Every structure is written in structure tokens, then in C-alpha cells.
Amino acid sequence: MSDYSESDAQRDVSELEKKSATAASLFDIRRIIGGLFVIYGIIVTIAGITASDAALAKADGVNINLWTGLGMLALGLFFLVWLRLRPLVVPVPPTPEDEGPVE
């Protein structure tokens, strides 16, 4: 006889569902896109702040790196705020106990 009971199996399934939900929220595409845009936005904004007069002259006096970096920062922050306000909800499949008796 096995010491592995049905309650152990249900507990294992429950743990796997929790891990799956955690993995799904970690790899939510909004987190990845938002994080990348924030990181690249910081880099491009710094490049825009430290732009030389020669670089500004090439762009007809417009500091394109600064404006692009600020836009990237805004977009990245939008994705991260969206993730915070509307987190991912992973649906849990019903268990046989939830379905009720079979007639």
C-alpha cells in the first residue's frame, strides 16, 4: 500500500497551481516591457542630458535623445502602473469537489 493519499495529491496540485500563478505574474509581459522601457529610457535620457553642441546641431537643434528618453520613461512607467493597478489573475480550474455530486 502507498502512503500517498488523495489529500496529499490535492495538496501537491494546490502547491503547483500557486507556483504556476507566481510564475505567470513574474513573466507578465507588462512587467518585462515596462522594465525594459524604463531602463532604456534612463540610458537615452542621460545621453540626451549630456549631448554635445555638435550632436544638437546634427538634429537641427532638437535634443532628440532627451525627448525620446523621456517618452520611453513615460511609456515604461505606464506599463508598470498598469501592472500594479490591474494585476494578472490566473484562473484556477475547478476541483471535483467544487462540481458537486455526479448523478
N, C-alpha and C positions, 0 to 999 in steps of 0.2 A: 504494500500500500504506500501511497505517496503522502507526504506530509503537506503537500501543496494543495490548499483548499480553494474553494471558489472565492472566498473573501480575499485571499491573498492575490488571486488573479485580478479581482476588481481593483484592489489597491495598486497593483502594478500598472493596470490600464490607466487609472486615475493619475498616477505619477507621470506616465508617458504623455498624457494629454496636457498636463501642466508644463512639462518640458517643451512640448510642441508649441504651446501658446507663447511661452517665453521666447523660443527661437523665432517664431513668426513676428513677434513685436520687435525683436532685436534687428531683424533683417527687413523691417518695413521700408519700402523704397523711399518714403518721405524722409526718413532719418538719413539714409545714405545720400540722397540728392541734396538735402538741406545742409548736411555736414560738409560735403564737397564744395558746394557753392560758398559757404561761409569761409572755408579755408582758402580757396582760390580768390575769393573776394578780398580777403585780408591781404594776400600777397599782391594782387593787382592794385589795390588801393595804396599800399606802401610804395609800389613802383610809380604810381601817379603823384604821390606827395613828393617823392624825391626826383621827379622828372627834371631834366636839364632844359635850358632855353633852346638848345638845338632840337631836342625832341618835340618841344612845343611848336617850334617853327615848322617842323615837318607836318604837323597836324593842323596847320593854319591857325595856331593859337589856341586850339581846344585841347584841354588836358583829357584825352580820351581814356587813358588808363585810370585816372581818378574817377571819371563818371562811370566807366564800365565796372570798376571795382565796387563802387557804391551800389550800383544796380545788382551786382552779384550778391553782395552782402544782404541787400533788402530781400531778394528772392530766397536766399538760403534761410534767412530768419523767418520768412513767411512759411516755408515748409516746416521748420521746427516748431513754430507756434501752432500751425495746423495739426501737427502730430500731437502736441500737448493738449489742444482743445478737443480733438476728436480721435482718441486712441483706437487702435485696432482691436476689435472684439472678435475673437476666434470662436466660431460656433462649436459647441460640444455635441457630439452625436448622442441621441438618447440611449439609455441603457435598457435592457429588457425589463427591469423593474419599473421604469417610467412608463412603459407602454401598457401595463396592466395585464390582467389575466387573458389568456387566449381561450376563446370559446370554441 
